[in-house]
Amino acid sequence: MAPVMTDQARNTRDFIELENRYGAHNYHPLDVVIERAEGVWVFDVEGKSYLDCLAAYSAVNQGHCHPRVLATLVEQARKVTLTSRAFRNSQLPLLCQDLHELTGMDMVLPMNSGAEAVETAVKAARKWGYQVKNIPDGQAEIIVCAGNFHGRTVTVVSFSSDQAYRDGFGPFTPGFRIIPFGDAQALRKAVTPNTCAFLVEPIQGEAGIVIPPDGFLREAAEICRQNGVLMMVDEIQSGLGRTGKLFAYMHEGIQPDVLIVGKALAAGFYPVSAVLASTEILGVFKPGDHGSTFGGNPLACAVARTALRVLIEEKLVERSAELGKYFLEQLRAIRSSAVKEVRGRGLWIGIELHKEARSYCEALKEQGILCKETHERVIRVAPPLVITREEIDWAMDRIRKVLI
Ligand SMILES: *Cc1c(COP(=O)(O)O)cnc(C)c1O
């Protein structure tokens, strides 16, 4: 008997019912069913429009369905999509060159999801620790920060300080130490001769747009340099223009040893991530040590190349700095007893409330704005960087209404 594939969902309620019945419940989404999107706007199955103030956790900095990236996707899909790394393809070398030219990093190792890139960085740091720093076998340590978010694999949640990310998933990978975020003295104390790396988000996104004290990254980089420890920055969410610089570490003029990128690298069309580092570090990988069937595939690389060009040529980084400042000022001017603090950098803003943020996000949705709470009490405001001043004003009218 041929399998039956029904296709009957029509309205928001039908889709939610189906998803709740047949999909795993590992998310708690707002009840809006998106069917189509363009730039900063998304449209639900009822035809209602919303201003997207999450940008898929900063994976669509270039705006939804950017026409140039779309054209590249279609064009490349007609040529060749996947070769595997058993053979070479004509897009990967060009993406590596682009990333080198944008960051000054010697080498690129392409992966797909952010968590995979973090795993890759952890493997590179450990191998570097054994081969270059001569740490005794099996003893390498990596220092991370409390409140971190680096993804969802077992090794990555092994060093999370959030119980919800870990409960029921052990046994965990050893070899990590947690220090308070933004505390350079704690970093200095935590370093041992076996420390191979310090892994840090320049600004903690999932923790609620937490900005460390000025100078923290600079001091951390100096401590790493003095102790032969790799400074590894996870810029999967903070990078590619989100904070008003191409990468958030650039606010402090440091040069990290390892740079981890993902999310907006492919403008939301495709999962593309990468680890960038020096030849000394990525050179520890030899054929057979590490890999990925889809990592570095020609479709991913072509899309990422255009996504990077859009970011640079449309001056989205500068736009993030300028409009982010404007948005932050407007939000800070709101006088509301519900608001504890408004903080941010570029178009990455956290509104911390005295109470749960979920009901405010639901109220904003009713007003036509999509935001998502992070860590119960913070509303994250992170629209695609193509947002206009007029659209910010439009959003402000509605945010004021909900917050006051
Ligand atoms: C989203 C994110 C990740 C994980 O990326 P995935 O593509 O979801 O695996 C890692 N680090 C940071 C800082 C992130 O924001």
The ligand as an SDF file (V2000), in Angstrom:
LIG
                    3D

 15 15  0  0  0  0  0  0  0  0999 V2000
   23.8320   29.9960   18.0200 C   0  0  0  0  0  0  0  0  0  0  0  0
   25.1330   29.9180   18.6940 C   0  0  0  0  0  0  0  0  0  0  0  0
   25.9050   28.7460   18.6690 C   0  0  0  0  0  0  0  0  0  0  0  0
   25.4080   27.4500   18.0780 C   0  0  0  0  0  0  0  0  0  0  0  0
   25.1030   27.5450   16.7300 O   0  0  0  0  0  0  0  0  0  0  0  0
   24.1650   26.4210   16.0540 P   0  0  0  0  0  0  0  0  0  0  0  0
   24.2290   26.7620   14.5930 O   0  0  0  0  0  0  0  0  0  0  0  0
   22.7960   26.6040   16.6410 O   0  0  0  0  0  0  0  0  0  0  0  0
   24.7340   25.1020   16.3850 O   0  0  0  0  0  0  0  0  0  0  0  0
   27.1530   28.7730   19.2570 C   0  0  0  0  0  0  0  0  0  0  0  0
   27.6160   29.8920   19.8420 N   0  0  0  0  0  0  0  0  0  0  0  0
   26.9000   31.0330   19.8890 C   0  0  0  0  0  0  0  0  0  0  0  0
   27.4950   32.2350   20.5350 C   0  0  0  0  0  0  0  0  0  0  0  0
   25.6320   31.0860   19.3360 C   0  0  0  0  0  0  0  0  0  0  0  0
   24.8990   32.1890   19.4260 O   0  0  0  0  0  0  0  0  0  0  0  0
  1  2  1  0
  2  3  1  0
  2 14  2  0
  3  4  1  0
  3 10  2  0
  4  5  1  0
  5  6  1  0
  6  7  2  0
  6  8  1  0
  6  9  1  0
 10 11  1  0
 11 12  2  0
 12 13  1  0
 12 14  1  0
 14 15  1  0
M  END
$$$$
